[in-house]
Amino acid sequence: MECLSETRQQPRRLQLKSHHEVAPMMQTKRPKREDSNSTTTNMGPPRPFKPEEDGIPMAVDINQTPMFGKVYDDETAAIMAMVSDHCRTPGVEIEARIGVIVEKKSRARHRSGTSKSSCIVSSPQLGFEPSVSSESFYKVNQELNLVAEKYAPSRRSSYLKSKTIDLFHTVHGRVTVDSSKEKVLENISKQVLQTIDIHCPKKAYDIRFRSSIEQQRDSIPIEVVKDPQFLDELTFIREKERRSYKIDCFRIDLTTANEYAAPTGGFTSLDLDTLNKKETKLEIEIELDLPMFCNERKRTAAGHSDAVETFAALCKLFIDNTRGIADCASAVRNPSHPIGHCLPS
């Protein structure tokens, strides 16, 4: 440790000439108060602080590391820990969704009673509605188009539009087919690892951060999917039109999802024109492209000193981008929407 009595001329660093001239952060002894009966000699007022006379540079390095390391708020620390714990798990998916935390019984938005954003403890009485209003959806879409256009020359962004149909089966989980219903694209089931809900009372929307494992199941032939027995065991169908923006190590999905509940007697075909649409949901999701996070996590375990800070910066960027998108969705004239709203066809 350097002796405080030594003066070193280092530009943009706060220097202390002598430890006698600076009060400690935590004063251990209070100065003795004078009264009319005191015989203590009056030393007069303290000498004025004049940095230019003491040889202390006026400028301070604002990029210096805090004395006790970087300190993060509880929400950021919890999300960083989740990413750190699960990013190297095989088949893991780490994502954030924009929506509202709801009371399951009343279907009204949950209110925590505080004006500040906070983590909400998981409860069987609470759920999460991952949808936004049409105004919010289109506002975010416009802003992402501008961002993608800005980053396109440096090849930091890409765009993909897709249409698929999810079939939710009682035995086979989620089976995804192409829009022509002629090819099975994937058959997966999800296992949730951790969920962190952030309530934002001053905003129109809350945020759900979640890590989960996607388990690929055995492929199913399209002929089996179209079989009457398979169709009869479907619980509901989701038709999805998705716009995906890949920007750096993040993928932002804007999804229009038309949901069809099983009719009386069950599904008999995949002809959606013959089904009654239950509702249309507009969803915004931010997913991590994990290789870069995994690499920094691996370097941290190997003892690279710079990897910890890089990993923390990536996690902070994920959180800030998510909050920025949620703020953008809230910054419209009428962001509020009824839970489970229906949009015009």
Protein Blocks (a to p, Z undefined) as FASTA:
>chain_A
ZZfkbccddehiacdfbfklpccfbdfbdcddddfkbcbdcebjaddddfklnopafbdc
fkbccfkopaddfklmmmmmmmmmmmmgghiacdddddddddfklopacdehiabdcddd
ddfkbccddbddfklmmmmmmmmmmmmmmmmmnopaccddddddddddfklopadddfko
pacfbdcddddfbdcddddfkbmbdcddddddddddddddfklmmpmklmmmpfbdcddd
dddddehjbccdddddddddddehiaabfcfklpccfbdcddddddddfklmmmmmmmmm
nopaklmmmmmmmmmmmmmmmmmmmmmmmmcfblcccehiacdZZ
